[in-house]
Amino acid sequence: MAAAVLFAAGIVNSESKAQSGPFAPMAGSWSGGGTVTLDDGSTERIRCRAKYAPIGPTMELSLTCASDAYKFNLGANVRAEGNAITGSWSEASRNISGALQGRGGGGNFEVVASTAGFNANIALRTSGNKQTVTIRADSQFRGANISMSK
């Protein structure tokens, strides 16, 4: 489930097609780290790798994050219509999936990832070759703060 909240963080596509659209600033491979907070209040350092493949108003992404005791593999497909964002996500290691909805553009997004019994608020900010992801969830995974760069 935690992976769903890390929407922010796809599969690389051609640079020429990635240069336009609301997801263009995110195109390519990113890596970095941060912390994850679990339901007991404990925190762990995590390392993350992300790949974003935007094509116009759509984007595919993959994100893998891990600590010594925690790992997730997220995949998502999203679409922008104006500043509205919709899509779907899945987390392979827990075999779960759900929907994404939110708003944003230009590499800055606020979305909610949800499935039965799980909701997470995700804020993604991209500026040049730096990206931050802040996640707040209502499950065993309470949140994460991640900083990545290209």
C-alpha positions in Angstrom: 0.0 0.0 0.0 2.8 2.4 0.8 3.9 2.3 -2.8 0.7 3.8 -3.9 1.4 6.9 -1.9 4.6 7.4 -3.7 2.9 8.0 -7.0 5.3 10.8 -7.4 8.1 9.2 -8.1 8.1 5.7 -14.8 9.6 4.1 -17.8 11.9 6.3 -20.0 10.6 7.3 -23.4 12.0 9.5 -26.2 13.1 13.0 -25.1 11.4 14.6 -28.0 7.9 13.3 -27.0 8.6 14.1 -23.3 9.4 17.8 -23.9 5.7 18.8 -24.0 2.8 18.3 -21.7 2.2 18.7 -17.9 4.6 15.8 -17.0 7.5 17.0 -19.1 9.6 18.3 -16.2 9.6 14.8 -14.7 10.9 12.9 -17.7 13.7 10.5 -17.2 15.4 8.7 -14.3 15.6 10.0 -10.7 17.2 8.7 -7.5 17.5 9.8 -3.9 16.3 9.1 -0.5 14.5 10.2 2.6 12.5 8.7 5.4 9.4 6.6 5.8 7.2 6.7 8.9 5.4 3.6 10.0 2.2 3.2 12.2 4.2 2.8 15.4 5.9 6.1 14.8 9.2 4.7 13.9 11.1 6.1 11.0 13.5 4.4 8.6 15.8 5.8 5.9 14.8 4.8 2.4 16.6 4.9 -1.0 14.5 5.4 -4.1 14.8 5.0 -7.9 12.1 6.4 -10.2 11.6 6.5 -14.0 9.0 8.7 -15.6 7.9 8.3 -19.2 5.6 11.2 -20.2 3.9 11.4 -23.6 1.9 14.5 -24.0 -1.0 14.4 -21.4 -0.1 10.9 -20.2 2.7 9.3 -18.2 3.8 5.9 -17.1 6.0 5.6 -14.0 7.8 3.1 -11.9 9.2 3.7 -8.4 11.2 1.4 -6.2 12.0 2.4 -2.6 13.7 0.3 0.1 15.1 0.4 3.6 16.6 -2.4 5.7 13.1 -3.7 6.6 10.8 -2.1 4.1 10.4 -2.3 0.3 7.8 -1.4 -2.4 7.5 -1.4 -6.2 5.0 1.0 -7.6 3.7 1.3 -11.1 1.2 3.9 -12.3 -0.4 5.4 -15.4 -1.8 8.9 -15.2 -3.5 11.4 -17.5 -3.9 15.1 -17.3 -6.9 17.0 -18.6 -6.4 20.7 -17.9 -5.1 20.7 -14.4 -7.1 17.6 -13.4 -5.1 14.4 -12.9 -6.6 10.9 -13.0 -5.1 7.4 -13.2 -4.4 4.1 -11.7 -1.6 2.6 -9.6 -0.4 -0.9 -8.6 2.1 -2.1 -6.0 3.6 -5.4 -7.1 5.0 -6.8 -3.8 1.6 -6.4 -2.0 -0.5 -7.2 -5.1 -2.8 -4.2 -4.6 -4.0 -1.5 -6.9 -6.3 1.6 -6.9 -7.1 5.0 -8.4 -5.3 8.3 -8.4 -7.1 11.7 -8.6 -5.8 15.2 -8.1 -4.6 18.5 -9.6 -1.5 20.1 -10.9 0.8 20.7 -13.8 4.4 21.6 -14.8 5.8 18.9 -12.6 3.9 20.0 -9.4 1.0 17.8 -8.3 -1.3 17.2 -5.4 -3.0 13.8 -5.7 -4.9 11.2 -3.6 -4.1 7.6 -4.1 -6.9 5.2 -2.9 -8.1 1.7 -2.8 -10.5 -0.2 -0.4 -9.4 0.8 3.1 -6.5 3.0 2.1 -6.1 6.7 1.2 -2.9 8.8 0.9 -2.3 12.4 0.1 0.8 13.0 -2.1 2.5 16.3 -2.9 5.1 16.3 -5.6 7.3 19.3 -6.5 9.8 19.3 -9.4 12.2 22.1 -10.0 14.9 21.6 -12.5 16.8 18.4 -11.6 15.4 18.3 -8.0 12.2 16.7 -6.9 10.5 16.3 -3.5 7.7 14.0 -2.6 5.7 14.3 0.6 3.1 11.6 1.5 0.6 11.3 4.3 -1.4 8.1 4.7 -4.1 6.6 6.9 -2.6 3.0 7.2 0.3 1.0 8.6 2.4 3.3 6.4 2.0 6.8 7.9 4.1 8.9 5.4 7.3 9.6 3.7 9.5 12.5 2.8 11.7 11.9 -0.3 14.2 14.0 -2.2 15.4 12.9 -5.6 17.6 14.3 -8.4 18.3 13.5 -12.0 
